[in-house]
Amino acid sequence: MSTETLEKVELGRFFTVSARCFAVGHGAPEMFSPAIDAEWHRLMETPEYTEFSSRHGGQAFGHASNCGAGSVTWITTYEEMYGALPEIWFTREDGTLDETGFTHYRETGEVVAEWNCSPAPGDGDAAPTQEKAAAR
């Protein structure tokens, strides 16, 4: 039985999606979830991080500053691999749900959000690139 939190499970899925996006030459996936990003920050401070990142993403991802807003590009890739995004993606760091964002996603299949970071292959020193089209 797994003792991983939902935030940690979804972070692992995000790393898997990120690896797929990078493998096909797409830009860095946007981390738009405050709750999952908080788990990422927590996990980076542990000895477990490199193993976790490598297990899910095939490498140790850096955490790079990457501010932006708009349509999140990797949702189709996630849905092809795992199905619909769960509520945790729309949960703020304080545990409250962004009901407007979640409802918009459920009704349209699109995530419109702000983000301030992305995974970066390797040590994360280089700023990741973004693209307009969804990674498929």
C-alpha positions as CSV (number, residue, x, y, z in Angstrom):
1,M,0.0,0.0,0.0
2,S,1.4,3.4,-1.0
3,T,1.8,6.1,1.5
4,E,2.4,8.8,-1.0
5,T,0.3,11.9,-0.9
6,L,-1.9,12.9,-3.8
7,E,0.4,15.8,-4.4
8,K,3.5,13.5,-4.6
9,V,1.7,11.1,-6.9
10,E,0.7,13.9,-9.2
11,L,4.3,15.4,-9.1
12,G,5.5,12.0,-10.3
13,R,3.0,12.0,-13.1
14,F,4.1,15.6,-14.0
15,F,7.7,14.4,-14.2
16,T,6.7,11.6,-16.5
17,V,4.7,14.0,-18.7
18,S,7.6,16.4,-18.7
19,A,10.0,13.7,-19.8
20,R,7.7,12.8,-22.7
21,C,7.4,16.4,-23.7
22,F,11.2,16.9,-23.6
23,A,11.7,13.6,-25.6
24,V,9.7,14.9,-28.5
25,G,11.3,18.3,-28.5
26,H,8.5,20.3,-26.8
27,G,9.1,23.1,-24.4
28,A,9.1,22.9,-20.7
29,P,5.7,22.0,-19.1
30,E,4.3,24.7,-16.9
31,M,3.8,24.0,-13.2
32,F,0.5,25.8,-12.5
33,S,-0.5,24.0,-9.3
34,P,0.5,25.7,-6.0
35,A,-0.2,22.6,-4.0
36,I,1.9,20.3,-6.3
37,D,4.6,22.9,-6.6
38,A,4.8,23.1,-2.7
39,E,5.3,19.3,-2.7
40,W,8.1,19.7,-5.3
41,H,9.8,22.3,-3.1
42,R,9.5,20.1,-0.1
43,L,10.8,17.0,-1.9
44,M,13.8,18.9,-3.4
45,E,15.1,19.4,0.2
46,T,15.3,15.6,0.8
47,P,17.8,12.9,-0.2
48,E,14.9,11.1,-1.9
49,Y,14.5,13.8,-4.6
50,T,17.1,12.5,-7.2
51,E,15.7,9.0,-7.0
52,F,12.1,10.1,-7.2
53,S,12.8,12.4,-10.2
54,S,14.8,9.8,-12.0
55,R,12.2,7.1,-11.4
56,H,9.4,9.2,-12.8
57,G,11.2,11.5,-15.3
58,G,14.2,9.4,-16.3
59,Q,16.5,12.0,-14.9
60,A,17.0,14.5,-12.1
61,F,15.0,17.6,-13.1
62,G,16.1,21.0,-12.0
63,H,13.5,23.5,-10.8
64,A,13.7,26.6,-13.1
65,S,12.0,30.0,-12.9
66,N,9.6,30.3,-15.8
67,C,6.8,32.9,-15.3
68,G,3.9,33.1,-17.5
69,A,0.1,32.9,-17.9
70,G,-2.3,31.5,-20.5
71,S,-3.3,28.0,-21.7
72,V,-1.3,25.2,-20.2
73,T,0.3,23.2,-23.0
74,W,0.7,19.7,-21.7
75,I,-2.9,18.8,-20.6
76,T,-3.6,16.6,-23.6
77,T,-0.4,14.6,-23.0
78,Y,-1.5,14.1,-19.3
79,E,-5.0,13.1,-20.3
80,E,-3.7,10.5,-22.9
81,M,-1.5,9.0,-20.1
82,Y,-3.7,9.3,-17.0
83,G,-7.2,10.6,-17.8
84,A,-8.7,13.8,-16.5
85,L,-6.7,16.0,-14.2
86,P,-7.8,15.5,-10.6
87,E,-8.9,18.4,-8.3
88,I,-5.5,18.6,-6.6
89,W,-4.1,20.4,-9.7
90,F,-6.5,23.2,-8.9
91,T,-5.9,23.3,-5.2
92,R,-4.0,26.2,-3.7
93,E,-1.2,25.7,-1.2
94,D,-3.6,26.4,1.7
95,G,-5.8,23.5,0.6
96,T,-8.7,25.5,-0.9
97,L,-10.0,24.7,-4.4
98,D,-9.8,27.2,-7.2
99,E,-13.4,26.4,-8.2
100,T,-13.5,28.7,-11.2
101,G,-10.4,27.2,-12.7
102,F,-11.5,23.6,-12.0
103,T,-15.0,24.2,-13.4
104,H,-13.5,25.9,-16.6
105,Y,-11.3,22.8,-17.1
106,R,-14.2,20.4,-16.6
107,E,-16.4,22.3,-19.0
108,T,-13.8,23.0,-21.7
109,G,-10.9,20.7,-21.3
110,E,-8.6,23.7,-21.2
111,V,-6.5,24.9,-18.3
112,V,-5.9,28.7,-18.2
113,A,-3.5,29.6,-15.4
114,E,-0.5,31.4,-14.2
115,W,2.8,29.7,-13.4
116,N,6.2,30.6,-12.2
117,C,8.3,27.5,-12.7
118,S,9.0,24.5,-14.9
119,P,11.2,21.4,-14.8
120,A,14.6,21.7,-16.5
121,P,16.7,18.8,-17.6
122,G,19.8,18.4,-15.5
123,D,20.6,21.0,-12.8
124,G,18.1,23.5,-13.9
125,D,20.5,26.4,-14.5
126,A,19.1,27.1,-18.0
127,A,15.7,28.7,-18.3
128,P,13.3,26.3,-20.1
129,T,11.7,27.3,-23.3
130,Q,8.0,27.5,-23.8
131,E,5.9,26.8,-26.8
132,K,2.4,27.7,-27.9
133,A,1.1,24.3,-29.1
134,A,0.1,21.5,-26.8
135,A,2.6,18.6,-26.4
136,R,0.9,15.6,-28.0
